[in-house]
Amino acid sequence: MRHLAPYQTGIWLAEYINLRCQLCAVYRSTPQAQLLQNPSSSNARLFSQNSLLAENASHPLSSNYLFSSNHPLSSDRSFSTSIRKRFNSRFSSGLLCASCHSSLTWLPKPFEVDIAAGMTLTIQAATYYDYPMRQAIKAFKRHEDMTKLPLLLHAIRQLPRPHGCHHDNSVIVAMPTTDERLIKRGFDPVSILAAYLSKHWDIPLWQGIRRVDDTVSQQGLSRAERLTNLDNAFALIEPPPVKRLLLFDDVATTGASLQALASTLSIYPVPTPNANNKYHLFAYALAHGSQL
């Protein structure tokens, strides 16, 4: 039997045993499926639009369904994934109550950054970098406070799977960290979050790019300083196995890190004899900016 890491055990207990909301600890938590069925009035239209995109890949009448992991002729991996999703849908109590969920603004308007001549990168965040998300992310990253992970996981689950992307044609590229920062922290918070995003979307992670050690922390830098600091910050280890690359970072303040990562990936041609030899790049983050 596979052993669970302590934080994985905590998530399991929070979702299946502890019925209290992981934010207010007062009301009963609500399953994710029910939250999507009854979104807050201010975000109802946006929720419904993105939910439809997320469901298109698995709907029986969708053409993408033939290529998704839910197709009845798929592999054993797809079968086990289907069983896991049914189990979660049946027994998961959720992580936040409906009141706390509706108090947060989900899926703010995406923003774009330039990555090359005639190419832009669209960045979609799950929510704003405000209370309580700001405090939870800082505690998780700086102090390895795993009690904040359930809230961050709940935020990840608000990100709809990109339309047309599935297990066989896409990979998730988590923002790599430097060896120095990994040694200092003792863990890689973005990799942990990306692993849950991979599970949420049923899309594999790809770790074929590394971060160079001679950059400094982005915190406190202006946008111009961030871009200069990230010059030649990434190095490709191996070519990506697919054309659709879904970049992920925990916080996208100005989008400079995701912009630099996308720029590095965009200069490499797709290693297939195709007329369209460019990668399709999309970017996602846990939080961005401030609503205030």
C-alpha positions as CSV (number, residue, x, y, z in Angstrom):
1,M,0.0,0.0,0.0
2,R,1.3,3.4,-0.9
3,H,2.2,5.6,2.1
4,L,0.7,9.1,2.2
5,A,2.8,12.2,3.0
6,P,1.7,14.0,6.2
7,Y,0.1,16.8,4.2
8,Q,-1.8,14.3,2.0
9,T,-3.2,12.6,5.2
10,G,-4.2,16.0,6.4
11,I,-6.1,16.8,3.2
12,W,-7.8,13.4,3.3
13,L,-8.9,14.0,6.9
14,A,-10.1,17.5,6.1
15,E,-12.2,16.3,3.1
16,Y,-13.6,13.0,4.3
17,I,-13.6,13.1,8.1
18,N,-13.7,16.7,9.3
19,L,-17.1,18.1,8.3
20,R,-16.3,21.6,9.3
21,C,-15.4,24.4,6.9
22,Q,-11.6,24.8,6.7
23,L,-11.8,28.6,6.8
24,C,-14.4,29.5,9.4
25,A,-14.5,26.2,11.3
26,V,-18.1,26.9,12.2
27,Y,-20.4,25.8,9.4
28,R,-20.5,22.4,7.7
29,S,-18.4,22.2,4.5
30,T,-20.1,21.9,1.2
31,P,-19.1,19.4,-1.6
32,Q,-17.5,21.1,-4.6
33,A,-20.2,19.8,-7.0
34,Q,-22.9,21.6,-5.0
35,L,-20.9,24.8,-5.0
36,L,-20.7,24.8,-8.8
37,Q,-24.4,24.1,-9.1
38,N,-25.2,27.2,-6.9
39,P,-22.6,29.8,-7.6
40,S,-22.8,33.3,-6.0
41,S,-25.0,35.7,-8.0
42,S,-22.1,38.0,-8.8
43,N,-20.1,35.2,-10.5
44,A,-22.9,33.0,-11.7
45,R,-22.4,33.8,-15.4
46,L,-18.6,33.3,-15.3
47,F,-18.9,30.1,-13.3
48,S,-21.4,28.6,-15.7
49,Q,-19.3,29.5,-18.8
50,N,-16.1,28.0,-17.4
51,S,-17.9,24.9,-15.9
52,L,-19.2,24.1,-19.4
53,L,-15.7,24.3,-20.8
54,A,-14.5,22.0,-18.1
55,E,-17.2,19.5,-18.7
56,N,-16.9,19.5,-22.5
57,A,-14.0,17.2,-22.5
58,S,-15.9,14.5,-20.6
59,H,-19.5,14.9,-21.9
60,P,-20.8,11.8,-23.8
61,L,-22.0,14.0,-26.7
62,S,-18.7,15.9,-27.1
63,S,-16.3,15.1,-29.8
64,N,-13.5,15.6,-27.2
65,Y,-15.0,12.8,-25.2
66,L,-13.7,10.3,-27.7
67,F,-10.2,11.3,-26.7
68,S,-10.7,11.9,-23.0
69,S,-9.9,9.7,-20.1
70,N,-13.7,9.0,-19.5
71,H,-14.2,7.2,-22.8
72,P,-15.2,3.5,-22.1
73,L,-12.5,2.2,-24.4
74,S,-9.7,4.0,-22.5
75,S,-6.9,2.4,-20.5
76,D,-6.9,1.0,-17.0
77,R,-5.6,4.3,-15.8
78,S,-8.7,6.0,-17.1
79,F,-10.9,3.4,-15.4
80,S,-9.2,3.9,-12.0
81,T,-9.5,7.7,-12.5
82,S,-13.2,7.3,-13.1
83,I,-13.6,5.2,-10.0
84,R,-11.7,7.7,-7.9
85,K,-13.8,10.6,-9.2
86,R,-17.1,8.7,-8.4
87,F,-15.8,8.0,-4.9
88,N,-14.9,11.6,-4.4
89,S,-18.2,12.8,-5.7
90,R,-20.1,10.3,-3.3
91,F,-18.1,10.7,-0.1
92,S,-16.2,14.0,-0.2
93,S,-17.7,16.6,2.2
94,G,-15.8,19.4,0.6
95,L,-13.4,21.9,2.2
96,L,-15.3,25.2,2.5
97,C,-18.8,26.0,3.5
98,A,-21.1,27.8,1.0
99,S,-20.9,31.0,3.0
100,C,-17.1,31.2,3.0
101,H,-16.9,30.1,-0.6
102,S,-19.3,32.8,-1.8
103,S,-17.4,35.5,0.2
104,L,-14.5,35.1,-2.1
105,T,-14.3,36.3,-5.7
106,W,-13.4,33.4,-8.0
107,L,-11.9,33.5,-11.5
108,P,-11.1,37.2,-11.9
109,K,-10.7,38.5,-15.5
110,P,-7.7,37.0,-17.2
111,F,-4.8,39.3,-18.3
112,E,-2.2,39.0,-21.0
113,V,1.5,39.5,-21.3
114,D,3.7,39.5,-24.4
115,I,6.1,36.6,-24.8
116,A,7.4,37.1,-28.4
117,A,6.6,39.1,-31.5
118,G,2.9,38.5,-32.2
119,M,2.5,36.2,-29.3
120,T,0.8,36.8,-26.0
121,L,0.2,34.6,-22.9
122,T,-3.2,34.6,-21.2
123,I,-3.0,34.2,-17.4
124,Q,-6.0,33.0,-15.5
125,A,-6.0,33.1,-11.7
126,A,-8.3,31.2,-9.4
127,T,-8.9,34.3,-7.2
128,Y,-7.4,37.6,-6.0
129,Y,-4.3,37.8,-3.8
130,D,-6.4,39.2,-0.9
131,Y,-7.4,38.0,2.5
132,P,-7.6,35.2,3.3
133,M,-5.7,33.8,0.3
134,R,-2.7,36.1,0.8
135,Q,-2.2,35.0,4.4
136,A,-2.7,31.3,3.5
137,I,-0.2,31.3,0.7
138,K,2.4,33.2,2.8
139,A,2.0,30.8,5.7
140,F,2.2,27.8,3.4
141,K,5.3,29.0,1.4
142,R,7.3,30.6,4.2
143,H,6.5,28.5,7.2
144,E,5.4,25.2,5.6
145,D,2.0,25.6,7.4
146,M,0.1,22.6,6.0
147,T,-3.1,23.6,7.8
148,K,-3.5,26.2,5.0
149,L,-3.3,23.7,2.2
150,P,-7.0,22.8,2.3
151,L,-8.0,26.4,1.4
152,L,-5.4,26.5,-1.4
153,L,-6.6,23.2,-2.7
154,H,-10.2,24.5,-2.7
155,A,-8.9,27.5,-4.8
156,I,-7.2,25.1,-7.3
157,R,-10.5,23.3,-7.8
158,Q,-12.1,26.5,-9.0
159,L,-9.8,26.5,-12.1
160,P,-11.7,24.8,-15.0
161,R,-9.8,22.5,-17.1
162,P,-8.8,24.3,-20.4
163,H,-11.1,23.4,-23.3
164,G,-9.7,20.7,-25.5
165,C,-6.9,19.8,-23.1
166,H,-6.7,16.2,-21.7
167,H,-4.3,13.6,-20.5
168,D,-2.9,12.7,-23.9
169,N,-2.4,16.1,-25.5
170,S,-1.3,18.4,-22.6
171,V,1.1,18.6,-19.7
172,I,1.2,20.9,-16.7
173,V,4.5,22.8,-16.3
174,A,4.9,24.0,-12.7
175,M,7.1,27.0,-12.1
176,P,10.5,25.5,-11.2
177,T,12.4,26.7,-8.2
178,T,16.2,27.0,-7.7
179,D,18.2,24.4,-5.9
180,E,19.3,27.1,-3.4
181,R,15.6,28.0,-2.6
182,L,14.7,24.4,-2.3
183,I,17.4,23.7,0.2
184,K,16.5,26.8,2.2
185,R,12.8,26.0,2.3
186,G,13.1,22.2,2.5
187,F,10.2,21.7,0.2
188,D,8.7,23.0,-3.1
189,P,5.3,24.6,-2.5
190,V,4.5,25.1,-6.2
191,S,5.2,21.5,-7.0
192,I,2.8,20.4,-4.2
193,L,0.1,22.7,-5.5
194,A,0.7,21.6,-9.1
195,A,0.4,18.0,-8.1
196,Y,-3.1,18.7,-6.9
197,L,-3.9,20.6,-10.1
198,S,-2.7,17.6,-12.1
199,K,-5.1,15.4,-10.1
200,H,-7.9,17.9,-10.5
201,W,-7.6,18.1,-14.3
202,D,-6.3,14.6,-14.9
203,I,-3.4,16.0,-16.8
204,P,0.2,14.9,-16.1
205,L,3.1,17.1,-14.8
206,W,6.2,17.7,-16.9
207,Q,9.5,18.6,-15.3
208,G,11.7,19.2,-18.3
209,I,12.8,22.7,-17.5
210,R,14.9,24.0,-14.6
211,R,15.5,27.4,-13.0
212,V,19.0,28.9,-13.0
213,D,20.4,29.7,-9.6
214,D,21.7,33.2,-10.2
215,T,18.4,35.0,-10.0
216,V,17.1,36.7,-6.8
217,S,13.7,36.6,-5.2
218,Q,11.0,38.4,-7.2
219,Q,9.4,39.8,-4.1
220,G,9.5,43.6,-3.8
221,L,10.8,44.2,-7.3
222,S,9.1,46.4,-9.9
223,R,7.9,44.9,-13.1
224,A,10.9,46.1,-15.1
225,E,13.3,44.7,-12.4
226,R,11.4,41.4,-12.4
227,L,11.8,41.1,-16.2
228,T,15.5,42.0,-16.0
229,N,16.0,39.6,-13.1
230,L,14.5,36.7,-15.1
231,D,16.7,37.1,-18.2
232,N,18.0,33.6,-19.0
233,A,16.4,32.3,-15.8
234,F,15.2,29.1,-17.3
235,A,17.0,26.2,-19.2
236,L,15.3,23.4,-21.1
237,I,16.4,19.9,-20.1
238,E,14.4,18.1,-22.7
239,P,11.8,19.0,-25.3
240,P,8.1,18.9,-24.2
241,P,6.3,15.7,-25.1
242,V,3.1,17.4,-26.3
243,K,2.2,20.8,-27.9
244,R,-0.2,22.1,-25.2
245,L,1.7,23.4,-22.2
246,L,-0.2,24.6,-19.2
247,L,2.0,26.8,-17.0
248,F,1.3,27.1,-13.3
249,D,2.5,29.3,-10.5
250,D,1.2,30.1,-7.1
251,V,1.0,33.9,-7.3
252,A,1.1,36.0,-10.5
253,T,1.7,39.5,-9.4
254,T,2.8,41.0,-12.7
255,G,3.0,37.7,-14.6
256,A,6.8,38.3,-15.2
257,S,7.8,34.8,-14.0
258,L,5.2,33.1,-16.2
259,Q,6.1,35.4,-19.0
260,A,9.8,34.5,-18.8
261,L,9.0,30.8,-18.6
262,A,6.7,31.0,-21.6
263,S,9.3,32.9,-23.6
264,T,11.9,30.2,-23.0
265,L,9.5,27.5,-24.1
266,S,8.3,29.5,-27.2
267,I,11.7,29.7,-28.8
268,Y,11.9,25.9,-29.2
269,P,10.2,24.4,-32.3
270,V,7.9,21.4,-31.8
271,P,9.9,18.3,-32.7
272,T,7.3,17.0,-35.2
273,P,7.1,17.4,-39.0
274,N,4.1,19.8,-38.7
275,A,3.2,23.0,-40.4
276,N,2.2,24.5,-37.1
277,N,5.5,24.0,-35.2
278,K,4.6,26.2,-32.2
279,Y,3.6,25.2,-28.7
280,H,0.2,26.3,-27.4
281,L,0.9,28.0,-24.1
282,F,-1.7,28.8,-21.4
283,A,-0.9,30.0,-17.9
284,Y,-2.7,29.6,-14.5
285,A,-2.1,30.8,-11.0
286,L,-3.6,30.4,-7.6
287,A,-4.0,34.2,-7.0
288,H,-3.3,37.5,-8.8
289,G,-3.4,41.1,-7.9
290,S,-5.9,42.7,-5.5
291,Q,-9.6,43.4,-5.8
292,L,-9.2,46.5,-3.5
